[in-house]
Amino acid sequence: MRGKLGTWWDGMLGRAAESPAPVPVLAATVLVIDDDAAFRDSMHAVLEAAGFKVLTADSGVKGLNMIRYAISEVRGVLLDYRMPRFDGTTTLKHLREMNPTVHVVAVSGLPMEEIPAPFRVGVDSFLPKPFANEQLITTLRTVLKMQP
């Protein structure tokens, strides 16, 4: 059976396999800050497949340190509201002090009404978990003012 990328047999015979079409890298780096490893890994894969450069951090403290060292590179942040130590509100406050122009998309399993006002008004957009991958991509492209 021969697939789009060829077979292991083609490789053994030295035949070139067809390469998949490359995913264009968009001119935006997104930092995902969430304490849930499975969610972070999933978002990394989804965003990278959509052409974004992706950085991840498992806490607000680590996310802020990453922003500090990549302040001119990071254009968007996907920020969880509920995290230990530095929650979303505290992380957002420090993030805005460091880089007031970075675009923040908040995510949470809580309904919007249960999120404190300082967090709600400080973000560019809010996505309730769970959300569709396409909804995430569309939201990020919108807040980052990117063409589809």
LOFI-310664 format. One record per residue (C-alpha): residue number from 1; z, x, y; residue in one letter. Coordinates in nm, 2 decimals. Last residue first. Example, Ala and Ser with C-alpha at 12.3 -4.5 7.8 and 13.67 -1.06 7.14 Angstrom:
2
vexdo=2 pz=0.71 px=1.37 py=-0.11 nuti=S;
vexdo=1 pz=0.78 px=1.23 py=-0.45 nuti=A;
//
This chain:
148
vexdo=148 pz=0.78 px=-0.72 py=3.41 nuti=P;
vexdo=147 pz=0.79 px=-0.56 py=3.76 nuti=Q;
vexdo=146 pz=1.13 px=-0.42 py=3.87 nuti=M;
vexdo=145 pz=1.37 px=-0.55 py=4.13 nuti=K;
vexdo=144 pz=1.67 px=-0.39 py=3.97 nuti=L;
vexdo=143 pz=1.84 px=-0.73 py=3.97 nuti=V;
vexdo=142 pz=1.53 px=-0.90 py=3.83 nuti=T;
vexdo=141 pz=1.44 px=-0.63 py=3.57 nuti=R;
vexdo=140 pz=1.80 px=-0.64 py=3.45 nuti=L;
vexdo=139 pz=1.81 px=-1.01 py=3.42 nuti=T;
vexdo=138 pz=1.47 px=-1.02 py=3.23 nuti=T;
vexdo=137 pz=1.59 px=-0.76 py=2.99 nuti=I;
vexdo=136 pz=1.92 px=-0.93 py=2.92 nuti=L;
vexdo=135 pz=1.75 px=-1.27 py=2.88 nuti=Q;
vexdo=134 pz=1.50 px=-1.11 py=2.64 nuti=E;
vexdo=133 pz=1.79 px=-0.98 py=2.43 nuti=N;
vexdo=132 pz=1.94 px=-1.33 py=2.40 nuti=A;
vexdo=131 pz=2.30 px=-1.38 py=2.51 nuti=F;
vexdo=130 pz=2.63 px=-1.40 py=2.32 nuti=P;
vexdo=129 pz=2.82 px=-1.33 py=2.54 nuti=K;
vexdo=128 pz=2.80 px=-1.48 py=2.89 nuti=P;
vexdo=127 pz=2.56 px=-1.30 py=3.13 nuti=L;
vexdo=126 pz=2.66 px=-1.25 py=3.49 nuti=F;
vexdo=125 pz=2.45 px=-1.12 py=3.78 nuti=S;
vexdo=124 pz=2.48 px=-0.89 py=4.08 nuti=D;
vexdo=123 pz=2.85 px=-0.82 py=4.04 nuti=V;
vexdo=122 pz=3.13 px=-0.81 py=4.30 nuti=G;
vexdo=121 pz=3.16 px=-1.19 py=4.35 nuti=V;
vexdo=120 pz=3.25 px=-1.25 py=3.98 nuti=R;
vexdo=119 pz=3.49 px=-0.96 py=3.95 nuti=F;
vexdo=118 pz=3.70 px=-1.04 py=4.27 nuti=P;
vexdo=117 pz=3.69 px=-1.41 py=4.17 nuti=A;
vexdo=116 pz=3.87 px=-1.37 py=3.84 nuti=P;
vexdo=115 pz=3.67 px=-1.46 py=3.52 nuti=I;
vexdo=114 pz=3.79 px=-1.79 py=3.36 nuti=E;
vexdo=113 pz=3.52 px=-2.00 py=3.53 nuti=E;
vexdo=112 pz=3.24 px=-1.77 py=3.41 nuti=M;
vexdo=111 pz=3.33 px=-1.85 py=3.05 nuti=P;
vexdo=110 pz=3.48 px=-1.57 py=2.85 nuti=L;
vexdo=109 pz=3.28 px=-1.37 py=2.60 nuti=G;
vexdo=108 pz=3.19 px=-1.14 py=2.88 nuti=S;
vexdo=107 pz=2.90 px=-0.95 py=3.05 nuti=V;
vexdo=106 pz=2.86 px=-0.83 py=3.40 nuti=A;
vexdo=105 pz=2.53 px=-0.71 py=3.54 nuti=V;
vexdo=104 pz=2.59 px=-0.44 py=3.81 nuti=V;
vexdo=103 pz=2.33 px=-0.30 py=4.04 nuti=H;
vexdo=102 pz=2.43 px=0.04 py=4.20 nuti=V;
vexdo=101 pz=2.42 px=0.03 py=4.58 nuti=T;
vexdo=100 pz=2.79 px=0.07 py=4.65 nuti=P;
vexdo=99 pz=2.81 px=0.39 py=4.46 nuti=N;
vexdo=98 pz=3.15 px=0.56 py=4.43 nuti=M;
vexdo=97 pz=3.36 px=0.29 py=4.60 nuti=E;
vexdo=96 pz=3.15 px=0.02 py=4.41 nuti=R;
vexdo=95 pz=3.23 px=0.19 py=4.08 nuti=L;
vexdo=94 pz=3.60 px=0.21 py=4.16 nuti=H;
vexdo=93 pz=3.62 px=-0.16 py=4.22 nuti=K;
vexdo=92 pz=3.40 px=-0.24 py=3.93 nuti=L;
vexdo=91 pz=3.61 px=-0.04 py=3.69 nuti=T;
vexdo=90 pz=3.93 px=-0.22 py=3.81 nuti=T;
vexdo=89 pz=3.76 px=-0.56 py=3.77 nuti=T;
vexdo=88 pz=3.60 px=-0.48 py=3.43 nuti=G;
vexdo=87 pz=3.93 px=-0.36 py=3.28 nuti=D;
vexdo=86 pz=4.05 px=0.00 py=3.30 nuti=F;
vexdo=85 pz=4.32 px=0.03 py=3.04 nuti=R;
vexdo=84 pz=4.17 px=-0.19 py=2.76 nuti=P;
vexdo=83 pz=3.85 px=-0.38 py=2.82 nuti=M;
vexdo=82 pz=3.76 px=-0.74 py=2.91 nuti=R;
vexdo=81 pz=3.49 px=-0.77 py=3.18 nuti=Y;
vexdo=80 pz=3.21 px=-0.58 py=3.01 nuti=D;
vexdo=79 pz=2.98 px=-0.39 py=3.24 nuti=L;
vexdo=78 pz=2.60 px=-0.34 py=3.21 nuti=L;
vexdo=77 pz=2.53 px=-0.09 py=3.49 nuti=V;
vexdo=76 pz=2.21 px=-0.04 py=3.68 nuti=G;
vexdo=75 pz=2.04 px=0.23 py=3.89 nuti=R;
vexdo=74 pz=2.20 px=0.54 py=3.73 nuti=V;
vexdo=73 pz=2.02 px=0.86 py=3.82 nuti=E;
vexdo=72 pz=2.16 px=0.94 py=4.17 nuti=S;
vexdo=71 pz=2.52 px=0.90 py=4.05 nuti=I;
vexdo=70 pz=2.47 px=1.10 py=3.72 nuti=A;
vexdo=69 pz=2.79 px=1.31 py=3.72 nuti=Y;
vexdo=68 pz=3.02 px=1.06 py=3.89 nuti=R;
vexdo=67 pz=2.85 px=0.77 py=3.71 nuti=I;
vexdo=66 pz=2.94 px=0.93 py=3.38 nuti=M;
vexdo=65 pz=3.30 px=0.98 py=3.49 nuti=N;
vexdo=64 pz=3.31 px=0.61 py=3.60 nuti=L;
vexdo=63 pz=3.18 px=0.51 py=3.25 nuti=G;
vexdo=62 pz=3.44 px=0.72 py=3.08 nuti=K;
vexdo=61 pz=3.72 px=0.56 py=3.28 nuti=V;
vexdo=60 pz=3.58 px=0.21 py=3.23 nuti=G;
vexdo=59 pz=3.58 px=0.26 py=2.85 nuti=S;
vexdo=58 pz=3.34 px=0.31 py=2.56 nuti=D;
vexdo=57 pz=3.06 px=0.46 py=2.77 nuti=A;
vexdo=56 pz=2.68 px=0.44 py=2.71 nuti=T;
vexdo=55 pz=2.37 px=0.59 py=2.88 nuti=L;
vexdo=54 pz=2.03 px=0.43 py=2.85 nuti=V;
vexdo=53 pz=1.68 px=0.52 py=2.98 nuti=K;
vexdo=52 pz=1.50 px=0.19 py=2.99 nuti=F;
vexdo=51 pz=1.17 px=0.13 py=2.81 nuti=G;
vexdo=50 pz=1.23 px=-0.21 py=2.64 nuti=A;
vexdo=49 pz=1.31 px=-0.04 py=2.31 nuti=A;
vexdo=48 pz=1.57 px=0.17 py=2.50 nuti=E;
vexdo=47 pz=1.73 px=-0.15 py=2.63 nuti=L;
vexdo=46 pz=1.75 px=-0.31 py=2.29 nuti=V;
vexdo=45 pz=1.87 px=0.00 py=2.11 nuti=A;
vexdo=44 pz=2.14 px=0.08 py=2.36 nuti=H;
vexdo=43 pz=2.25 px=-0.28 py=2.38 nuti=M;
vexdo=42 pz=2.30 px=-0.29 py=2.00 nuti=S;
vexdo=41 pz=2.49 px=0.04 py=2.01 nuti=D;
vexdo=40 pz=2.72 px=-0.08 py=2.29 nuti=R;
vexdo=39 pz=2.77 px=-0.42 py=2.11 nuti=F;
vexdo=38 pz=2.86 px=-0.25 py=1.78 nuti=A;
vexdo=37 pz=3.09 px=0.00 py=1.96 nuti=A;
vexdo=36 pz=3.29 px=-0.27 py=2.15 nuti=D;
vexdo=35 pz=3.47 px=-0.10 py=2.44 nuti=D;
vexdo=34 pz=3.18 px=-0.18 py=2.68 nuti=D;
vexdo=33 pz=3.02 px=0.02 py=2.96 nuti=I;
vexdo=32 pz=2.64 px=0.03 py=2.93 nuti=V;
vexdo=31 pz=2.48 px=0.26 py=3.19 nuti=L;
vexdo=30 pz=2.12 px=0.18 py=3.28 nuti=V;
vexdo=29 pz=1.86 px=0.43 py=3.39 nuti=T;
vexdo=28 pz=1.55 px=0.30 py=3.56 nuti=A;
vexdo=27 pz=1.20 px=0.43 py=3.61 nuti=A;
vexdo=26 pz=1.08 px=0.26 py=3.30 nuti=L;
vexdo=25 pz=0.98 px=0.46 py=3.00 nuti=V;
vexdo=24 pz=0.66 px=0.33 py=2.84 nuti=P;
vexdo=23 pz=0.70 px=0.25 py=2.47 nuti=V;
vexdo=22 pz=0.45 px=0.46 py=2.28 nuti=P;
vexdo=21 pz=0.19 px=0.28 py=2.07 nuti=A;
vexdo=20 pz=0.27 px=0.36 py=1.71 nuti=P;
vexdo=19 pz=0.11 px=0.67 py=1.57 nuti=S;
vexdo=18 pz=-0.15 px=0.65 py=1.30 nuti=E;
vexdo=17 pz=-0.09 px=0.88 py=1.02 nuti=A;
vexdo=16 pz=-0.27 px=1.21 py=0.99 nuti=A;
vexdo=15 pz=-0.39 px=1.30 py=0.65 nuti=R;
vexdo=14 pz=-0.23 px=1.62 py=0.50 nuti=G;
vexdo=13 pz=-0.24 px=1.50 py=0.14 nuti=L;
vexdo=12 pz=0.14 px=1.47 py=0.12 nuti=M;
vexdo=11 pz=0.15 px=1.28 py=0.45 nuti=G;
vexdo=10 pz=-0.11 px=1.04 py=0.33 nuti=D;
vexdo=9 pz=0.10 px=0.99 py=0.01 nuti=W;
vexdo=8 pz=0.41 px=0.90 py=0.22 nuti=W;
vexdo=7 pz=0.20 px=0.62 py=0.35 nuti=T;
vexdo=6 pz=0.02 px=0.55 py=0.68 nuti=G;
vexdo=5 pz=0.19 px=0.44 py=1.00 nuti=L;
vexdo=4 pz=0.02 px=0.11 py=1.01 nuti=K;
vexdo=3 pz=0.09 px=0.05 py=0.65 nuti=G;
vexdo=2 pz=-0.10 px=0.14 py=0.33 nuti=R;
vexdo=1 pz=0.00 px=0.00 py=0.00 nuti=M;
//
